């Protein structure tokens, strides 16, 4: 049995054997989805990266070392900072350009979409979002490194933006991913008009950084091997549960209710 399979089995067994006093107070639970590698994957990644490089050159006069930056699990602000700091471009300057970057990225994705699909939905995502939207125990939202307007245009292109009416947290909210869960929690506490403890939040993501930001905040975390990291690789970072993908809707719902 692989490590990820052992973790999945152990999570199920330990949850099933736990006594949750006042379990009804654990609901509704807020499920915060990462986007890239969790909900969708790019089908024209090389072209997409080329367009990003061109966009940075047009706005900042350089793309810095963008070709060397690992995007996985980082906020867009952190990616651009890492790429451009070698050229003396500051965080403040990048932050001021958020609206310009968002508009440029919107135009890039619309242009690419006119030539064919840019993204594909990961296995099981649509049925899972349908199930969550019909289940009063859950509130689905986003916790993503993408700028907010970029997140919207990406998910609209694959027809899943409609599931995320409640505002979570985005890469335009903070440089560090670890700070995003608290931002999402503040918004949900205002929406629900009650204090929602960190353990009622569940982050669903495909990278070690998703797991780390959940732990930083005190949220639960379901890791999925639908992006660059396999389920076995993710299990080494001790998420509450790990799956190879989200294709088994009833299994995913069961885990989300109990981890």
N, C-alpha and C positions, 0 to 999 in steps of 0.2 A: 504494500500500500504506500502510495506517495505521501510526502509530508502534507501536501495540501488536502489530500483525501482524509488523512488522519485528523487534520485540524477541523475540516468540515464535519466529520463524524463526532469529534469531541465536543464541538460547539453545540451540535444538536443534542447530544446526550446530557451535557452539563446544564443546558437550558431546560431540557425536559425534566431534569431532576431537581431544579431549583424551586424554592417556594417564594413567590413574589407576593408579599403582603401588600394589600391595597393595589393589586395589579391594575385596576381600572385607572389609577392615577398616572399610569405610564402612557396613557393615550390622551389626545392624539400624539403620534410620534411624527417628527419632522424628518423626512428623508431627503437629504441633500445630495444631488447627483453631480459628479464631475461630468464634463462633456466629452472631450477628446480621448478616445480609447475606452470610454465607458458607455456613452450613448451613441457616439458616431466614430467613424474612422475616415480619414481622407483617402480618396481613391486616386488623386493626382497630386501626391505629396511633393514631388520634385518641382512641378510647376508652381504649386502654392508657395513653396519656400523661395523660389525665384522672384515671384511677385512681391513677397514681403521684403526681400533685399532691395528691389527697385523702389518700393514705397519709402523705405528708410533713407535711401539715397536722395530721393526727391524732397523729403521733409527736412532732413538733418545735414544733407550734403555728404553723407557717408553711411555705409551699413556696418561699419566697424568690423567686429569679428563674429557677425551673426551666423556665418557658416560653421563656426566651431561650438556654438552654444547648444546644449542639450535642453530642448523645450519641455521634456516630460515632467509634469507635475508643478511647473513654475507658473507664476502669474505673468501676463503679458508685460507688465511694468518691470518685473524682475528680469525677464528675457531681454528687453530693450536696454535696461541698465547694464546688464552684463556685456551686451554686444557693444555698447556705445561709450562706456566709461573710459576705455582706452583712448578715445578721441577727445576726452575732456568734456563730454556732454553730461550734465548733471541730472540728478533725479528731478529736481525742480523743473528743469527745462523739458524733460520728457513728460512730466505731469501736465504742464501747460499745453502740451500738444495732443493730449488725449482726444479732444473733439476732432482734430484734424486727422489723426491716425484712424479713428473710428470711421470717419467718412471715407477715407481712402480705402480701408479694408472692405467696407460695404461695397464700394464700386468694384473692387477686385473680385469679390465673390459673385456679384451680379454678372459681371463680364464673363467669368469662368463658367458660371451656370448656363449661360446662353450657348455654350459650346458642348455641354454635356454634364453629367452628374459630377459634383465636386466631393460629396460625402456619401457614405452609406451608413444606414442604421445598424448598430451591433445586434447580434442574435438575441432575440427575446425582448428587446426594449419596448416595442410597440404594445405587445400583449401585457407586459408588466405595467406600463403606464396606464393602460386601460383599466387594469385591475385595481391599481392604487387609487385612481380617480373615482372608482365606485365604492371604495372602502373607507368608511368614516374614521377608521382608526389611524389613517395616515394623511399627512399633508406633504405633497411632493414639491420640491423646489430645486434650486441649483446652487452649487458651490464650485466655481470654476475659475481657472486662471484667465479665461477670456475676458476682454473688455465687454461691458454689458451689451452694447449695441451689436458687437460682433457675435456674441452668444446668440442673440435673437436671430440675426440673419442666417447663421449656420443652421439653427434648429428649424427655422421656417423652411429652409430648402429641403428638409427631409420630413416636413409636416409633423414635428413633435413639439414645437414651441407652444402650441395650444394647451399642453398639459401643465405648463408652468406659469400660472396666473399669479402666484404668490412670489414675492421678490426675495431672493436669497442673497448671495454675495458673489462679487465678480472681481476679475483682475484689474479693473479700473478703480476698485475701492481701496486697495492697499498693495504695497510692493511685496510683502511677505505673505505666503499662503497661510501660515499659522495664524494670522490675524483675521482671516475671513470667517471662520465659524462664529466668532463673537459678533461680528457685524451682522451675519445672518440671524443669529439668535436675538439680537436687539430688535430687528425688524419683525421677527415672528412674535416676540413678546408683545410688541405694540399691536400686531394684527390680532392675536388671540386674546389680548387684554388679560394676560395672566403670566406669572413667572413660569418659564419652561426650563427645567433643569437640563444641564448638558447631556445627561444620560438618556434624555428623550429625543436627542438628535442622533441621526445615523448618517454617516458619510459613506457614499458608495463611490469607489474610485479604483483606478487601475495602476496606481504608482505607489512607491514607498512614501512619497510626499503626502499623498492623500491620507495614508495611515498616520503619519507623523502629525499632521495638522489636527486630525481627530483626537489623538492622544493629548496634544497640547491644550486643547479646549476641554477635554473630558467627555467627548462624544463616543458613541459606538461606531464601529467601522466594518463594512462589508467590502472586501477586496475582490476584484474580478480580473481574470486573466485575459481580457478581451483586447488589451492594448499591447504595449511593447514588452510587458513583463508577464511571464507565465504564472499560473496559480501557485506552482511550487516555489518560484522565486519570491512571490509576495508573502507566502506563508512564513518565510524566514523573519518577517517583520512583525509577526504576532498580531494580525488583525483579529477581531472577534469571530469572524467567519470568512471563508474564502471560497469562491466558486470559479470554475473555468470561464463561465459566461452567465448571462441572465436568462437563458433559454427555458429553464424549468420554472414557470411562473409560480406555481403553488409552493414549490420549495423556497423560492426567494421570499415570497410573502410570509411564509412560516418563519424564516430566519429574521426578517425585519420586525416581526411582532415580538420575537423572543430574545434577541441578543441584547 
